[in-house]
Amino acid sequence: QPQLVESGGGLVQPGGSLRLSCAASGFAFSTYAMSWYRQASGKEREFVATIWSNGVVTNYADSVKGRFTISRDNAKATLYLQMNSLKPEDTAVYYCNVIRNARRYWGQGTQVTVSS
């Protein structure tokens, strides 16, 4: 079954950048759309961005549009999220996600904290 392992989180000052990675295994990564979600403390998990299997079509939440870029390397079975101009409200645990056989799979998440 799919396994997803996120990395790259950390503490960054407002206005800074981070790149998250999600290493995928256990399924045909190159044939599935992949997404990033996030969950801030005390809030519901929310959609951040998605990318189709071909790596060309993407979609973003309005709150991150123009600041975040989702990408993928199908040869490495890895999903990325480049986050620029980070704001304190971007603080959350970030998860990658795939839907396979009508079931949603999550990684363990990586913490992103934006604070001065």
CYANA upper distance limits for C-alpha pairs under 8 A (distance plus 0.5 A):
  1 GLN  CA     26 GLY  CA      5.67
  1 GLN  CA     27 PHE  CA      7.12
  2 PRO  CA     24 ALA  CA      7.61
  2 PRO  CA     25 SER  CA      6.29
  2 PRO  CA     26 GLY  CA      4.95
  2 PRO  CA     27 PHE  CA      5.95
  2 PRO  CA    105 TYR  CA      7.37
  3 GLN  CA     24 ALA  CA      6.24
  3 GLN  CA     25 SER  CA      5.74
  3 GLN  CA     26 GLY  CA      6.45
  3 GLN  CA    105 TYR  CA      8.21
  3 GLN  CA    106 TRP  CA      8.33
  3 GLN  CA    107 GLY  CA      7.40
  4 LEU  CA     22 CYS  CA      6.73
  4 LEU  CA     23 ALA  CA      6.20
  4 LEU  CA     24 ALA  CA      5.22
  4 LEU  CA     25 SER  CA      7.20
  4 LEU  CA     96 CYS  CA      7.51
  4 LEU  CA     97 ASN  CA      8.13
  4 LEU  CA    105 TYR  CA      8.34
  4 LEU  CA    106 TRP  CA      6.97
  4 LEU  CA    107 GLY  CA      5.02
  4 LEU  CA    108 GLN  CA      8.10
  5 VAL  CA     22 CYS  CA      5.76
  5 VAL  CA     23 ALA  CA      5.64
  5 VAL  CA     24 ALA  CA      7.12
  5 VAL  CA    107 GLY  CA      5.78
  5 VAL  CA    108 GLN  CA      7.06
  5 VAL  CA    109 GLY  CA      7.97
  6 GLU  CA     20 LEU  CA      7.56
  6 GLU  CA     21 SER  CA      6.06
  6 GLU  CA     22 CYS  CA      4.75
  6 GLU  CA     23 ALA  CA      6.98
  6 GLU  CA     95 TYR  CA      7.36
  6 GLU  CA     96 CYS  CA      7.40
  6 GLU  CA    107 GLY  CA      6.82
  6 GLU  CA    108 GLN  CA      7.36
  6 GLU  CA    109 GLY  CA      6.17
  6 GLU  CA    110 THR  CA      6.32
  7 SER  CA     20 LEU  CA      6.30
  7 SER  CA     21 SER  CA      5.78
  7 SER  CA     22 CYS  CA      6.89
  7 SER  CA    109 GLY  CA      8.23
  7 SER  CA    110 THR  CA      6.29
  8 GLY  CA     18 LEU  CA      7.64
  8 GLY  CA     19 ARG  CA      6.52
  8 GLY  CA     20 LEU  CA      5.03
  8 GLY  CA     21 SER  CA      6.60
  8 GLY  CA    110 THR  CA      7.54
  9 GLY  CA     18 LEU  CA      7.60
  9 GLY  CA     19 ARG  CA      8.10
  9 GLY  CA     20 LEU  CA      6.75
  9 GLY  CA    110 THR  CA      5.77
  9 GLY  CA    111 GLN  CA      5.69
  9 GLY  CA    112 VAL  CA      5.37
  9 GLY  CA    113 THR  CA      8.39
 10 GLY  CA     18 LEU  CA      8.50
 10 GLY  CA    110 THR  CA      8.47
 10 GLY  CA    111 GLN  CA      6.65
 10 GLY  CA    112 VAL  CA      5.55
 10 GLY  CA    113 THR  CA      6.60
 11 LEU  CA    112 VAL  CA      6.68
 11 LEU  CA    113 THR  CA      5.24
 11 LEU  CA    114 VAL  CA      6.42
 11 LEU  CA    115 SER  CA      7.62
 12 VAL  CA     16 GLY  CA      6.51
 12 VAL  CA     17 SER  CA      7.71
 12 VAL  CA     18 LEU  CA      8.19
 12 VAL  CA    112 VAL  CA      8.30
 12 VAL  CA    113 THR  CA      6.78
 12 VAL  CA    114 VAL  CA      5.49
 12 VAL  CA    115 SER  CA      6.79
 12 VAL  CA    116 SER  CA      8.13
 13 GLN  CA     86 LEU  CA      8.16
 13 GLN  CA    114 VAL  CA      5.90
 13 GLN  CA    115 SER  CA      5.52
 13 GLN  CA    116 SER  CA      5.48
 14 PRO  CA     85 SER  CA      7.48
 14 PRO  CA     86 LEU  CA      5.87
 14 PRO  CA     87 LYS  CA      5.61
 14 PRO  CA     88 PRO  CA      6.85
 14 PRO  CA    114 VAL  CA      6.24
 14 PRO  CA    115 SER  CA      6.51
 14 PRO  CA    116 SER  CA      7.01
 15 GLY  CA     84 ASN  CA      7.51
 15 GLY  CA     85 SER  CA      4.64
 15 GLY  CA     86 LEU  CA      5.34
 15 GLY  CA     87 LYS  CA      6.90
 16 GLY  CA     84 ASN  CA      6.65
 16 GLY  CA     85 SER  CA      6.00
 16 GLY  CA     86 LEU  CA      5.98
 17 SER  CA     82 GLN  CA      7.99
 17 SER  CA     83 MET  CA      5.89
 17 SER  CA     84 ASN  CA      4.91
 17 SER  CA     85 SER  CA      6.77
 17 SER  CA     86 LEU  CA      6.72
 18 LEU  CA     82 GLN  CA      6.66
 18 LEU  CA     83 MET  CA      5.75
 18 LEU  CA     84 ASN  CA      7.26
 19 ARG  CA     80 TYR  CA      7.35
 19 ARG  CA     81 LEU  CA      6.07
 19 ARG  CA     82 GLN  CA      4.91
 19 ARG  CA     83 MET  CA      6.44
 20 LEU  CA     80 TYR  CA      5.99
 20 LEU  CA     81 LEU  CA      5.49
 20 LEU  CA     82 GLN  CA      6.92
 20 LEU  CA     83 MET  CA      8.39
 21 SER  CA     78 THR  CA      7.20
 21 SER  CA     79 LEU  CA      6.17
 21 SER  CA     80 TYR  CA      5.05
 21 SER  CA     81 LEU  CA      7.06
 22 CYS  CA     78 THR  CA      5.97
 22 CYS  CA     79 LEU  CA      5.43
 22 CYS  CA     80 TYR  CA      6.77
 22 CYS  CA     96 CYS  CA      6.92
 23 ALA  CA     77 ALA  CA      6.76
 23 ALA  CA     78 THR  CA      5.16
 23 ALA  CA     79 LEU  CA      7.12
 24 ALA  CA     29 PHE  CA      7.34
 24 ALA  CA     77 ALA  CA      5.99
 24 ALA  CA     78 THR  CA      6.41
 24 ALA  CA     79 LEU  CA      8.25
 25 SER  CA     29 PHE  CA      7.79
 25 SER  CA     77 ALA  CA      7.64
 28 ALA  CA     32 TYR  CA      7.67
 29 PHE  CA     53 SER  CA      8.43
 29 PHE  CA     74 ASN  CA      7.19
 29 PHE  CA     77 ALA  CA      6.22
 30 SER  CA     53 SER  CA      6.16
 30 SER  CA     54 ASN  CA      7.99
 30 SER  CA     74 ASN  CA      5.60
 30 SER  CA     75 ALA  CA      8.38
 30 SER  CA     77 ALA  CA      7.52
 31 THR  CA     53 SER  CA      5.71
 31 THR  CA     54 ASN  CA      8.30
 32 TYR  CA     52 TRP  CA      7.37
 32 TYR  CA     53 SER  CA      5.45
 32 TYR  CA     98 VAL  CA      7.74
 32 TYR  CA     99 ILE  CA      8.35
 32 TYR  CA    100 ARG  CA      8.41
 33 ALA  CA     50 THR  CA      7.52
 33 ALA  CA     51 ILE  CA      6.09
 33 ALA  CA     52 TRP  CA      4.72
 33 ALA  CA     53 SER  CA      5.18
 33 ALA  CA     98 VAL  CA      7.32
 33 ALA  CA     99 ILE  CA      8.39
 34 MET  CA     50 THR  CA      6.16
 34 MET  CA     51 ILE  CA      6.01
 34 MET  CA     52 TRP  CA      7.10
 34 MET  CA     53 SER  CA      7.84
 34 MET  CA     79 LEU  CA      7.96
 34 MET  CA     96 CYS  CA      7.74
 34 MET  CA     97 ASN  CA      6.45
 34 MET  CA     98 VAL  CA      5.72
 34 MET  CA     99 ILE  CA      8.39
 35 SER  CA     47 PHE  CA      8.36
 35 SER  CA     48 VAL  CA      7.95
 35 SER  CA     49 ALA  CA      6.06
 35 SER  CA     50 THR  CA      4.57
 35 SER  CA     51 ILE  CA      6.81
 35 SER  CA     96 CYS  CA      6.15
 35 SER  CA     97 ASN  CA      5.64
 35 SER  CA     98 VAL  CA      7.05
 36 TRP  CA     47 PHE  CA      7.06
 36 TRP  CA     48 VAL  CA      5.87
 36 TRP  CA     49 ALA  CA      5.78
 36 TRP  CA     50 THR  CA      6.84
 36 TRP  CA     81 LEU  CA      8.22
 36 TRP  CA     94 TYR  CA      7.39
 36 TRP  CA     95 TYR  CA      6.13
 36 TRP  CA     96 CYS  CA      4.98
 36 TRP  CA     97 ASN  CA      6.60
 37 TYR  CA     45 ARG  CA      7.08
 37 TYR  CA     46 GLU  CA      5.96
 37 TYR  CA     47 PHE  CA      4.99
 37 TYR  CA     48 VAL  CA      5.42
 37 TYR  CA     49 ALA  CA      7.55
 37 TYR  CA     94 TYR  CA      6.29
 37 TYR  CA     95 TYR  CA      5.67
 37 TYR  CA     96 CYS  CA      6.75
 37 TYR  CA     97 ASN  CA      7.83
 38 ARG  CA     45 ARG  CA      5.96
 38 ARG  CA     46 GLU  CA      5.93
 38 ARG  CA     47 PHE  CA      7.11
 38 ARG  CA     48 VAL  CA      7.17
 38 ARG  CA     92 ALA  CA      6.37
 38 ARG  CA     93 VAL  CA      5.94
 38 ARG  CA     94 TYR  CA      4.77
 38 ARG  CA     95 TYR  CA      6.35
 39 GLN  CA     43 LYS  CA      6.80
 39 GLN  CA     44 GLU  CA      6.46
 39 GLN  CA     45 ARG  CA      4.73
 39 GLN  CA     46 GLU  CA      6.70
 39 GLN  CA     92 ALA  CA      5.67
 39 GLN  CA     93 VAL  CA      5.79
 39 GLN  CA     94 TYR  CA      7.08
 40 ALA  CA     44 GLU  CA      7.74
 40 ALA  CA     45 ARG  CA      7.77
 40 ALA  CA     91 THR  CA      6.87
 40 ALA  CA     92 ALA  CA      4.63
 40 ALA  CA     93 VAL  CA      6.82
 41 SER  CA     92 ALA  CA      7.30
 47 PHE  CA     61 ALA  CA      7.03
 48 VAL  CA     60 TYR  CA      6.37
 48 VAL  CA     61 ALA  CA      5.68
 48 VAL  CA     64 VAL  CA      7.55
 49 ALA  CA     58 THR  CA      7.71
 49 ALA  CA     59 ASN  CA      6.04
 49 ALA  CA     60 TYR  CA      4.83
 49 ALA  CA     61 ALA  CA      6.69
 49 ALA  CA     70 ILE  CA      7.09
 50 THR  CA     58 THR  CA      6.08
 50 THR  CA     59 ASN  CA      5.83
 50 THR  CA     60 TYR  CA      7.14
 50 THR  CA     70 ILE  CA      7.54
 51 ILE  CA     55 GLY  CA      6.47
 51 ILE  CA     56 VAL  CA      7.76
 51 ILE  CA     57 VAL  CA      6.31
 51 ILE  CA     58 THR  CA      4.92
 51 ILE  CA     59 ASN  CA      7.15
 51 ILE  CA     70 ILE  CA      7.21
 51 ILE  CA     71 SER  CA      7.44
 51 ILE  CA     72 ARG  CA      8.40
 52 TRP  CA     56 VAL  CA      7.18
 52 TRP  CA     57 VAL  CA      5.92
 52 TRP  CA     58 THR  CA      6.91
 55 GLY  CA     71 SER  CA      7.08
 55 GLY  CA     72 ARG  CA      6.79
 58 THR  CA     70 ILE  CA      7.84
 60 TYR  CA     64 VAL  CA      7.14
 60 TYR  CA     65 LYS  CA      6.16
 61 ALA  CA     65 LYS  CA      6.66
 64 VAL  CA     68 PHE  CA      6.12
 67 ARG  CA     83 MET  CA      6.68
 67 ARG  CA     84 ASN  CA      5.67
 67 ARG  CA     85 SER  CA      6.60
 67 ARG  CA     86 LEU  CA      8.21
 68 PHE  CA     81 LEU  CA      7.23
 68 PHE  CA     82 GLN  CA      6.00
 68 PHE  CA     83 MET  CA      4.99
 68 PHE  CA     84 ASN  CA      6.52
 69 THR  CA     81 LEU  CA      6.18
 69 THR  CA     82 GLN  CA      5.53
 69 THR  CA     83 MET  CA      7.11
 70 ILE  CA     79 LEU  CA      8.09
 70 ILE  CA     80 TYR  CA      6.22
 70 ILE  CA     81 LEU  CA      5.10
 70 ILE  CA     82 GLN  CA      6.89
 71 SER  CA     79 LEU  CA      6.56
 71 SER  CA     80 TYR  CA      5.68
 71 SER  CA     81 LEU  CA      6.98
 72 ARG  CA     77 ALA  CA      8.08
 72 ARG  CA     78 THR  CA      6.28
 72 ARG  CA     79 LEU  CA      4.90
 72 ARG  CA     80 TYR  CA      6.27
 73 ASP  CA     77 ALA  CA      6.42
 73 ASP  CA     78 THR  CA      5.87
 73 ASP  CA     79 LEU  CA      6.99
 74 ASN  CA     78 THR  CA      7.00
 79 LEU  CA     96 CYS  CA      8.46
 86 LEU  CA     90 ASP  CA      6.96
 86 LEU  CA    114 VAL  CA      7.25
 87 LYS  CA     91 THR  CA      8.08
 87 LYS  CA    114 VAL  CA      6.64
 88 PRO  CA    113 THR  CA      7.87
 88 PRO  CA    114 VAL  CA      5.21
 88 PRO  CA    115 SER  CA      6.38
 89 GLU  CA    114 VAL  CA      8.09
 90 ASP  CA    112 VAL  CA      8.06
 90 ASP  CA    113 THR  CA      7.99
 90 ASP  CA    114 VAL  CA      7.22
 91 THR  CA    111 GLN  CA      8.27
 91 THR  CA    112 VAL  CA      5.87
 91 THR  CA    113 THR  CA      5.08
 91 THR  CA    114 VAL  CA      5.95
 92 ALA  CA    111 GLN  CA      6.52
 92 ALA  CA    112 VAL  CA      6.01
 92 ALA  CA    113 THR  CA      7.12
 93 VAL  CA    109 GLY  CA      6.27
 93 VAL  CA    110 THR  CA      5.84
 93 VAL  CA    111 GLN  CA      4.81
 93 VAL  CA    112 VAL  CA      6.50
 94 TYR  CA    109 GLY  CA      5.75
 94 TYR  CA    110 THR  CA      5.80
 94 TYR  CA    111 GLN  CA      6.77
 94 TYR  CA    112 VAL  CA      7.56
 95 TYR  CA    106 TRP  CA      7.01
 95 TYR  CA    107 GLY  CA      6.40
 95 TYR  CA    108 GLN  CA      7.42
 95 TYR  CA    109 GLY  CA      5.03
 95 TYR  CA    110 THR  CA      7.24
 96 CYS  CA    106 TRP  CA      6.52
 96 CYS  CA    107 GLY  CA      6.44
 96 CYS  CA    109 GLY  CA      7.83
 97 ASN  CA    104 ARG  CA      7.33
 97 ASN  CA    105 TYR  CA      6.09
 97 ASN  CA    106 TRP  CA      5.41
 97 ASN  CA    107 GLY  CA      7.43
 98 VAL  CA    104 ARG  CA      6.30
 98 VAL  CA    105 TYR  CA      5.91
 98 VAL  CA    106 TRP  CA      7.56
 99 ILE  CA    103 ARG  CA      5.89
 99 ILE  CA    104 ARG  CA      4.87
 99 ILE  CA    105 TYR  CA      6.73
100 ARG  CA    104 ARG  CA      6.97
100 ARG  CA    105 TYR  CA      8.11
